Amino acid sequence: MELLPQVILDGILIGGIYITIAIGFSLVFGVMHIIDFAVGEWIMLGAFLGYYLNGWTGLDPFALLPVVFVVFFGIGYLIQPAIQRVISGHRGNPLLMGLVFTFGIMLIIRGLGLTIFGFYSRSIPSKLAASSWLFEKGDFFLTVPFVRLAGLAFAVAITLVLHYMLKKTDFGTGVRALAQHKESAGLMGVDSHKTNCIIYGIYVGISAMTGVLVCTIFSMTPMEGGRYTVLAFFVVVLAGMGYLPGVPWAALFLGLIQSIFIVYLSASYTLLAVFVVLYIILLISPKGLFGRGW
Amino acid sequence: MKRMTWITLFLALSLVTAGAVGAEAPVFKIGVITSLSGGLATGGNVTKQGYEMWAKRVNDAGGIEINGKQYPVKLIYGDAQSEPSQAASAAERLAAQEKIDFALGPYSSGVTLAAAPVLEKYKIPMVTGSAESPLIWREKFKFTFGTIPPVNFTGSSALNVIATLDPPPKRAVVIGSNDAFSKATAETFRDTCEKLKIKVMKYDIVPSGQDLTPYMSAVRAMRPDVIAFGGHDEELIRLVKALRQIHYAPKALLMHYGVTEPAFIEALGKDAEQVYGASVWTPTLKTKGGLIWPDAQSYAADIKAAFGIVPDYTMAACSAAGLAFQAAVMQLGAAPPLDEAQKLALVDVLEKLDIHTFYGPIKFSHEGEFYHANTGLTPLAFRSRVARPLSSVRPTTRRHRRSTP
């Protein structure tokens, strides 16, 4: 039992990483009703921008996060009209059209990534990644890796900023109105085109920053985006599709299950356990943990 | 009238083009089935560079000389996409549609195990430069050969060295990723530990790609002297980073493939130090070659000039796979395209092949559990020294230790 505090802490820290992976994905689904299959690729591109910026400037990856956000916010803002064109108009089943279109974006980015960045793994060095806080007394010990703690702090900060933006600002009120009823929001003066562009920009920016974080904690190759797309999808489905407040709890829940299962039950079947838990929850509550999703 | 003129011109042009195509000199069509995309793309592209280097040098020299005539080689790629099923499809396409004379094999054992039966069906010989699972050789494929010895032949070498540390290690944790090669590596580590009287406290096969930090926290509580991990490059990097983050360094951290790979050292920096590994080749090895490259150093210089990196043993083994084909087809004296009888004869020549190359000796075993694997090499155990950038990474020679499997 002396391992339990460490197991819980590790689960929470893994959950922190999952929050950053999934929160933008949930936001964009909630507002634009797009299942963006390219989420992993935005994470991958952000990781590589962080890697090269770190190489050129020597700055710590956490100091580079604002730059990465601004660059990818711009990219997302510019790309959104193309997605909007595909999912609106007279085309049938906008959800499916959006999914197919972003699947195409994913393939293009992955191919370009492999061509431009090469096939080697990259990892961003950080002083935080080499430091941890260790408490040890007899058989009991607790290690807190600083880089993961910073990742959790980043996840909490992103969650709070998004919460503030959506609940306390006029722009957020417009976003929520748009998510509830596009036409009515338009009649009330919400510029849906601009709002969608900003939301998509924010989502791409957050995903890219997550890439920097992931590349610092783990590593990244151009082919690895798919792994994060799956993770984002799991967390968002568990939270309830489009239910943003559920994301942090769902992410922490998945992190804890993973950590507890890998240590106390079997390392061989951890992913299976995560899937089984997810399916059981969806069978009981198809709208996610809180029953508030789509 | 004007239309007739155009039609006549078009037909004339078609005839000229057809004539030109018909007059094309015969080449050896060599299928390369490897993972150019997917999770194993890093290793797959390493194999591609090795095969490309060999083909380039052969064609620069005018081709392979058969009875006084030179025949160039043409590499035709089939992307296995890191999936065994795709490897089988790629092998089928290369064999049935491209009518290849010969195949150079995939990266990773699982993918090789899927491609090999297809090539057996079409009776096309294949030499793979990167497949280390003993399962391949236990299947006794008649047409499949490999220049890298299986991991149960080489994998114990590093542990033999670790066992000589002072004080000697007593406890180990062995983990493997869930694929053919990694599982075989973990099994070899476990069996060798038991032989060396190192107690295996924990043995697990884990799904690839998951965050092993909580697992490593549990391992840390056991305080093993050795952590041995069977896996591919990406997973190795993640594992070392996880250990670094929880601030735990066992007496010896042992991995197999990847430790010599430039990306491993570049990605981990100083953390790559202290990692033990096994290999059958390094650029500093003293070898003497008859075909193309006279020694390991000249090969390494060639790769550095072409790709800006120092080759690891996988890349070298892939170029050596090309050399094996080249030597065999020269001995056979068969010009392209090879018919079925010539392909069968080529298998016989490969079985008897005994050549010295920049990579070391190539001599395929023709019986037992290492059937058609290259067992002419001596496994090396070593550990990474100081991290250097991709372009200048070089495993130390000072710490090389030879050991027998």
Interface residues (C-beta under 8 A of the other chain):
Chain A: E2 L3 Q6 V7 D10 G11 L13 I14 I17 R110 L114 G118 F119 Y120 S121 R122 S123 P125 A129 A130 S132 L134 D139 F141 T143 P145 V147 R148 I217 F218 S219 T221 P222 M223 E224 R227 Q258 S259 I262 V263 S266 A267 S268 T270 L271
Chain B: S37 G38 G39 A41 T42 G44 N45 I175 N178 D204 I205 V206 P207 G209 Q210 D211 L212 T213 P214 Y215 S217 A218 R220 A221 D233 E234 I237 R238 K241 R244 Q245 I246 H247 Y248 P262 A263 F264 E266 A267 L268 G269 D271 L390
